[in-house]
């Protein structure tokens, strides 16, 4: 196992932008020891690995955002034993739309089918992982609403520094709108997308964090558009990077937002010391940056709208050879009480929706053909009129506007609760099926909703 090797000279103090106060001396970016190795491709739809470092499989064909330029540091922020244990850390960038005049050639929406992360984790193998979320519109260094897509990983490689590619093809793809989803405004508060990471490891003494990447002013200083020094090299809309280690994401800035639910006083906008890098592709001459490794790829397909919320767990094929799917419609605003669950399953099958505030994963519970993606205390929609047959159309719906259920009374095994701003609810559907003449059961995919 690789072990961290730290020197006092490589520790850079973390600073809060909003107050100008320096956090305690233990809060440092760390020099990344050794070589960052590629762990391979994790296929989200199947839960399997392709252990070929850097292979791109069926990703892309467009790289729409890449922030990979070398710095030599990683941030312990977000690690269980790091600066803000359990904090959610937000970074930003820009992906051009068709109306972007500074970086022409963009599309209004992108169907993301892969993203790559890079991190150091010096905990034990199997006790690691990251929650990653994406936001089409994100105002840098601010509180944030519900993400457009979220992914929870566990059991990732540890004991060193790693690249991991997450293949989303097969049902986990998601949509990002260009320039914040509403076209080019020439204002990064309106044109930025965001993404976040939170560490999943349980050991409170572990150092773990994302690799610090990029430099918005000095990576490729010769690429100038209009009056602005820009980047976005190594993407479909930008030129090849002058740096062997890759480009800096367009619109990436030298600070990030950390939301610390354990100690709200820590929540704020951070950076590593002052800004200083006049060393171009060779990395920082003095201080590291405060943006993190992320590469995003997209195919050329149009985005598929499955309604409010995000798919976080995929289903297995049913008797028809396709996957049972859950989509949603209506409003994520709890007070509207306007929400519909829609499941597509085999025709003439009985089923009912299930729910929990906790996510989980149990493969083939009680011999099922599918996977249970809920944890904790489950609720079942089994009141009169809620258990339904899919009919010849192969669809089951449950609507609040038709009075079939209410966001004011979401079921659990210990009594209902009301959806409210900031509360998260997870949904799935259980259904009967027939395979080779045998009566079996299966599950749809699962979606999570953060109520507004």
LINTACOR-V769211 format. One record per backbone hydrogen bond with DSSP energy under -1.0 kcal/mol. NH is the residue of the N-H (numbers start at 1). CO is the residue of the C=O. E is the energy in kcal/mol with one decimal. If there is no record, write none. Layout:
# LINTACOR-V769211
NH|CO|E ; NH|CO|E
This chain:
# LINTACOR-V769211
2|159|-1.2 ; 10|7|-1.8 ; 11|8|-1.2 ; 12|29|-1.1 ; 14|27|-1.6 ; 15|271|-2.9 ; 16|21|-1.9 ; 17|269|-3.7 ; 20|16|-1.9 ; 23|14|-1.7 ; 27|24|-2.2 ; 28|26|-1.2 ; 29|12|-1.4 ; 30|74|-3.1 ; 32|72|-2.5 ; 37|161|-2.3 ; 39|163|-2.9 ; 41|50|-2.7 ; 42|165|-3.2 ; 43|48|-3.2 ; 44|167|-2.3 ; 47|43|-2.2 ; 50|41|-2.3 ; 52|50|-1.7 ; 55|52|-1.8 ; 59|56|-2.3 ; 62|298|-2.2 ; 64|296|-2.0 ; 65|296|-1.4 ; 67|294|-2.4 ; 68|247|-2.4 ; 69|247|-1.4 ; 74|30|-2.7 ; 75|210|-2.5 ; 79|76|-2.0 ; 81|206|-1.6 ; 82|79|-1.8 ; 87|84|-2.5 ; 88|259|-2.4 ; 89|197|-2.5 ; 90|257|-3.6 ; 91|195|-2.8 ; 93|193|-1.8 ; 94|250|-2.5 ; 100|97|-1.4 ; 110|176|-2.4 ; 112|110|-1.1 ; 112|174|-2.9 ; 113|297|-1.5 ; 114|297|-1.2 ; 115|166|-1.4 ; 116|295|-2.7 ; 117|164|-2.5 ; 119|162|-2.3 ; 120|209|-2.8 ; 121|160|-3.0 ; 122|207|-2.3 ; 127|124|-1.7 ; 131|198|-2.7 ; 132|151|-3.1 ; 133|196|-1.6 ; 134|149|-2.6 ; 135|194|-3.1 ; 138|192|-2.1 ; 148|134|-3.0 ; 149|134|-1.3 ; 151|132|-2.9 ; 153|130|-2.1 ; 155|128|-2.1 ; 159|121|-1.3 ; 160|121|-2.0 ; 162|119|-3.1 ; 163|37|-2.6 ; 164|117|-2.3 ; 165|40|-2.2 ; 166|115|-3.0 ; 167|42|-2.5 ; 168|113|-2.4 ; 172|168|-1.8 ; 174|112|-1.3 ; 176|110|-2.2 ; 178|108|-2.1 ; 179|95|-3.5 ; 181|178|-1.6 ; 183|178|-1.0 ; 190|187|-1.9 ; 191|187|-2.4 ; 192|188|-1.1 ; 193|93|-2.2 ; 194|135|-2.6 ; 195|91|-2.0 ; 196|133|-2.2 ; 197|89|-2.0 ; 198|131|-1.5 ; 200|129|-3.1 ; 206|203|-1.4 ; 209|120|-2.4 ; 211|118|-2.2 ; 212|73|-2.3 ; 213|291|-2.4 ; 214|69|-1.9 ; 219|215|-1.6 ; 223|220|-1.9 ; 224|222|-1.1 ; 225|228|-2.1 ; 228|225|-1.8 ; 230|223|-1.5 ; 232|248|-1.4 ; 234|239|-2.4 ; 236|63|-2.4 ; 246|243|-1.7 ; 252|249|-1.9 ; 256|270|-2.2 ; 257|90|-1.5 ; 258|268|-2.6 ; 259|88|-3.0 ; 266|263|-2.7 ; 267|264|-1.2 ; 268|258|-1.8 ; 270|256|-3.5 ; 271|15|-2.1 ; 273|13|-1.2 ; 282|279|-2.1 ; 283|280|-1.4 ; 293|211|-2.1 ; 294|67|-1.1 ; 295|116|-1.5 ; 296|65|-3.0 ; 297|114|-2.7 ; 298|62|-2.6 ; 299|111|-2.2 ; 310|448|-2.1 ; 312|446|-1.9 ; 313|446|-1.1 ; 318|322|-3.4 ; 321|318|-2.0 ; 325|344|-1.9 ; 327|342|-3.1 ; 328|306|-2.7 ; 329|340|-1.8 ; 331|338|-3.5 ; 336|333|-1.5 ; 337|334|-1.2 ; 340|329|-2.5 ; 341|398|-2.4 ; 342|327|-2.6 ; 343|396|-3.0 ; 344|325|-2.5 ; 345|394|-1.8 ; 348|391|-2.1 ; 351|388|-2.3 ; 352|430|-2.2 ; 354|428|-3.1 ; 355|379|-2.4 ; 356|426|-1.7 ; 360|373|-1.9 ; 362|372|-2.5 ; 364|370|-1.5 ; 367|364|-1.6 ; 368|365|-1.9 ; 369|441|-2.7 ; 372|362|-2.5 ; 375|358|-2.1 ; 379|355|-3.1 ; 381|353|-2.7 ; 382|380|-1.6 ; 386|383|-2.6 ; 388|351|-2.1 ; 390|349|-2.4 ; 394|391|-1.1 ; 395|390|-2.1 ; 396|343|-2.3 ; 398|341|-2.0 ; 400|339|-2.3 ; 403|400|-1.6 ; 404|399|-2.0 ; 409|406|-1.7 ; 410|417|-3.2 ; 415|412|-1.2 ; 417|410|-1.8 ; 419|407|-3.3 ; 422|451|-2.8 ; 423|420|-2.4 ; 425|449|-2.6 ; 426|356|-2.7 ; 427|447|-2.7 ; 428|354|-2.0 ; 430|352|-2.6 ; 431|442|-2.6 ; 432|350|-2.9 ; 433|440|-2.3 ; 435|438|-2.6 ; 438|435|-2.1 ; 440|433|-3.0 ; 442|431|-2.3 ; 444|429|-2.3 ; 446|313|-2.7 ; 447|427|-1.8 ; 448|310|-2.6 ; 449|425|-3.0 ; 451|423|-2.6 ; 452|332|-2.5
